[in-house]
Amino acid sequence: MTNWPNPFIEQRADPFILRDGSDYYFIASVPEYDRLEIRRADSLEGLRAADPVVVWRKPKTGPMSELIWAPEIHRINGKWYIYFAAAHTRTLDKLNMFQHRMFALECADADPLTGVWTEKGQIKTPFDTFALDATTFYHQGKQWYLWAQKAPDIAGNSNIYLAELENPWTLKGEPVRLSKPEYDWECRGFWVNEGPAVLAHGG
């Protein structure tokens, strides 16, 4: 087993790595929370020294103008997508929570580091509440979307939800709640279920 140095890449929160063909792609939250940048290498170790390439910067105003958090990069049907959370303000809402919503970018070019990224807008859910940590996966012929969100009628910061995608930035049908914070280890300080990830076995 390889012993990786820790931290693997400094000053990067919410890290995500995608393997596409023979290349590895790394994306994460940056300390300034103001941009999205991608690293690419032909090995995991190579990501440490790979130069980050900025592919998007937040606007000065609007729903994506503050606190760019928790990005992930995915390739769906030959196009690249970045899912991320952003807010329009750093002010907390009436529930004393950050005001993040989920957004998507699309790149139709072969190279996501040099291609053009297009804003696809907010990924709307039934609740207009704090939401983040989105990921996506393909299973049994369908593309799925998995994320964390605050439900107005459930105590705590966030629960985990799942929904099928109509397209990479639009939900299809009603989401299903997979979990909510209810065990002691989920309720220390904050009641939180977030950061969902998919482990696929056998294809």
DRENLO-548270 format. One record per residue (C-alpha): z, x, y; residue number from 1. Coordinates in nm, 2 decimals. Example, Ala and Ser with C-alpha at 12.3 -4.5 7.8 and 13.67 -1.06 7.14 Angstrom:
2
- z, x, y, k
- 0.78, 1.23, -0.45, 1
- 0.71, 1.37, -0.11, 2
***
This chain:
203
- z, x, y, k
- 0.00, 0.00, 0.00, 1
- -0.09, 0.13, 0.35, 2
- 0.20, 0.16, 0.59, 3
- 0.07, 0.06, 0.93, 4
- 0.24, 0.19, 1.25, 5
- 0.45, -0.06, 1.43, 6
- 0.36, -0.19, 1.68, 7
- 0.00, -0.19, 1.57, 8
- -0.14, -0.25, 1.92, 9
- 0.11, -0.23, 2.20, 10
- 0.15, -0.49, 2.48, 11
- -0.04, -0.77, 2.29, 12
- 0.13, -1.09, 2.19, 13
- 0.00, -1.36, 1.96, 14
- -0.24, -1.12, 1.78, 15
- -0.53, -1.26, 1.57, 16
- -0.78, -1.06, 1.36, 17
- -1.11, -1.20, 1.22, 18
- -1.32, -1.02, 0.97, 19
- -1.69, -1.10, 1.00, 20
- -1.92, -0.91, 0.77, 21
- -1.82, -0.54, 0.79, 22
- -1.66, -0.58, 1.13, 23
- -1.30, -0.66, 1.24, 24
- -1.24, -0.85, 1.57, 25
- -0.90, -0.85, 1.75, 26
- -0.79, -1.08, 2.02, 27
- -0.44, -1.15, 2.17, 28
- -0.25, -1.25, 2.48, 29
- -0.25, -0.98, 2.74, 30
- 0.06, -0.91, 2.96, 31
- -0.11, -1.05, 3.28, 32
- -0.21, -1.38, 3.10, 33
- -0.53, -1.38, 3.30, 34
- -0.82, -1.30, 3.07, 35
- -0.96, -1.29, 2.72, 36
- -1.06, -0.97, 2.57, 37
- -1.20, -0.87, 2.23, 38
- -1.18, -0.54, 2.03, 39
- -1.42, -0.46, 1.75, 40
- -1.41, -0.19, 1.48, 41
- -1.53, -0.13, 1.13, 42
- -1.18, -0.10, 1.00, 43
- -0.83, -0.24, 1.07, 44
- -0.71, 0.10, 1.17, 45
- -1.01, 0.14, 1.41, 46
- -0.89, -0.16, 1.61, 47
- -0.61, 0.04, 1.76, 48
- -0.84, 0.28, 1.95, 49
- -1.12, 0.03, 2.01, 50
- -1.20, -0.04, 2.37, 51
- -1.11, -0.40, 2.47, 52
- -1.40, -0.59, 2.62, 53
- -1.32, -0.87, 2.87, 54
- -1.53, -1.17, 2.79, 55
- -1.37, -1.43, 3.02, 56
- -1.13, -1.44, 3.32, 57
- -0.93, -1.74, 3.43, 58
- -1.05, -1.92, 3.74, 59
- -0.83, -1.93, 4.06, 60
- -0.76, -2.30, 4.03, 61
- -0.79, -2.58, 3.78, 62
- -0.66, -2.66, 3.43, 63
- -0.73, -2.31, 3.30, 64
- -0.60, -2.11, 3.59, 65
- -0.26, -2.00, 3.47, 66
- -0.09, -1.85, 3.16, 67
- -0.37, -1.78, 2.92, 68
- -0.19, -1.77, 2.58, 69
- -0.25, -1.74, 2.21, 70
- -0.63, -1.69, 2.17, 71
- -0.82, -1.69, 1.84, 72
- -1.18, -1.60, 1.77, 73
- -1.38, -1.78, 1.50, 74
- -1.74, -1.80, 1.39, 75
- -1.86, -2.15, 1.30, 76
- -2.22, -2.22, 1.20, 77
- -2.35, -1.90, 1.34, 78
- -2.18, -1.94, 1.68, 79
- -1.86, -1.78, 1.82, 80
- -1.57, -1.97, 1.95, 81
- -1.25, -1.87, 2.12, 82
- -0.96, -2.12, 2.11, 83
- -0.68, -2.06, 2.36, 84
- -0.41, -2.24, 2.56, 85
- -0.39, -2.25, 2.94, 86
- -0.20, -2.43, 3.21, 87
- -0.29, -2.54, 3.57, 88
- 0.05, -2.43, 3.70, 89
- 0.35, -2.21, 3.60, 90
- 0.58, -2.50, 3.70, 91
- 0.76, -2.67, 3.41, 92
- 0.71, -3.04, 3.35, 93
- 0.97, -3.32, 3.35, 94
- 1.06, -3.23, 3.00, 95
- 1.13, -2.87, 3.11, 96
- 0.83, -2.74, 2.92, 97
- 0.52, -2.54, 3.02, 98
- 0.21, -2.74, 3.09, 99
- -0.03, -2.58, 2.85, 100
- -0.33, -2.76, 2.70, 101
- -0.59, -2.63, 2.45, 102
- -0.94, -2.51, 2.54, 103
- -1.25, -2.37, 2.38, 104
- -1.52, -2.12, 2.47, 105
- -1.86, -2.09, 2.29, 106
- -2.10, -1.79, 2.25, 107
- -2.43, -1.85, 2.08, 108
- -2.54, -1.49, 2.09, 109
- -2.51, -1.26, 1.79, 110
- -2.27, -1.02, 1.96, 111
- -1.96, -1.18, 2.10, 112
- -1.88, -0.87, 2.31, 113
- -2.20, -0.87, 2.51, 114
- -2.30, -1.24, 2.47, 115
- -2.26, -1.52, 2.72, 116
- -1.95, -1.74, 2.68, 117
- -1.96, -2.10, 2.79, 118
- -1.66, -2.31, 2.87, 119
- -1.65, -2.62, 2.64, 120
- -1.35, -2.78, 2.81, 121
- -1.02, -2.91, 2.69, 122
- -0.97, -3.01, 2.33, 123
- -0.83, -3.36, 2.38, 124
- -0.56, -3.50, 2.15, 125
- -0.39, -3.84, 2.15, 126
- -0.10, -3.69, 2.35, 127
- -0.14, -3.54, 2.69, 128
- 0.15, -3.29, 2.63, 129
- 0.22, -2.93, 2.58, 130
- -0.01, -2.79, 2.32, 131
- -0.11, -2.44, 2.19, 132
- -0.16, -2.21, 1.89, 133
- -0.49, -2.37, 1.77, 134
- -0.67, -2.24, 1.47, 135
- -0.96, -2.37, 1.26, 136
- -1.08, -2.34, 0.90, 137
- -1.35, -2.48, 0.67, 138
- -1.24, -2.67, 0.35, 139
- -1.42, -2.90, 0.11, 140
- -1.73, -2.94, 0.33, 141
- -1.53, -3.01, 0.65, 142
- -1.42, -2.81, 0.96, 143
- -1.05, -2.86, 1.04, 144
- -0.84, -2.80, 1.35, 145
- -0.47, -2.70, 1.32, 146
- -0.23, -2.67, 1.62, 147
- 0.12, -2.72, 1.77, 148
- 0.20, -2.99, 2.02, 149
- 0.49, -3.18, 2.18, 150
- 0.51, -3.54, 2.07, 151
- 0.66, -3.77, 2.33, 152
- 0.87, -3.96, 2.08, 153
- 1.00, -3.66, 1.87, 154
- 1.28, -3.43, 1.98, 155
- 1.20, -3.07, 2.02, 156
- 0.93, -2.85, 2.16, 157
- 0.64, -2.88, 1.92, 158
- 0.52, -3.01, 1.58, 159
- 0.22, -2.90, 1.36, 160
- -0.08, -3.13, 1.36, 161
- -0.41, -3.13, 1.16, 162
- -0.74, -3.31, 1.24, 163
- -1.10, -3.29, 1.12, 164
- -1.35, -3.17, 1.39, 165
- -1.65, -3.37, 1.50, 166
- -1.78, -3.04, 1.66, 167
- -1.59, -2.72, 1.73, 168
- -1.43, -2.86, 2.05, 169
- -1.39, -3.23, 1.96, 170
- -1.15, -3.40, 1.72, 171
- -1.27, -3.66, 1.47, 172
- -1.03, -3.94, 1.39, 173
- -0.66, -3.95, 1.42, 174
- -0.45, -3.63, 1.37, 175
- -0.19, -3.61, 1.10, 176
- 0.15, -3.45, 1.16, 177
- 0.22, -3.19, 0.90, 178
- 0.56, -3.09, 1.00, 179
- 0.83, -3.11, 1.27, 180
- 1.14, -2.89, 1.33, 181
- 1.42, -3.03, 1.11, 182
- 1.58, -2.74, 0.92, 183
- 1.85, -2.52, 1.07, 184
- 1.63, -2.21, 1.10, 185
- 1.37, -2.42, 1.29, 186
- 1.62, -2.55, 1.55, 187
- 1.80, -2.24, 1.67, 188
- 1.79, -2.24, 2.05, 189
- 1.47, -2.44, 2.05, 190
- 1.33, -2.70, 1.81, 191
- 1.00, -2.54, 1.73, 192
- 0.71, -2.56, 1.48, 193
- 0.42, -2.35, 1.61, 194
- 0.18, -2.07, 1.53, 195
- 0.02, -2.24, 1.22, 196
- -0.20, -2.02, 1.00, 197
- -0.41, -2.09, 0.69, 198
- -0.39, -1.89, 0.37, 199
- -0.69, -1.96, 0.14, 200
- -0.68, -1.87, -0.23, 201
- -0.98, -1.87, -0.45, 202
- -1.23, -1.95, -0.19, 203
***
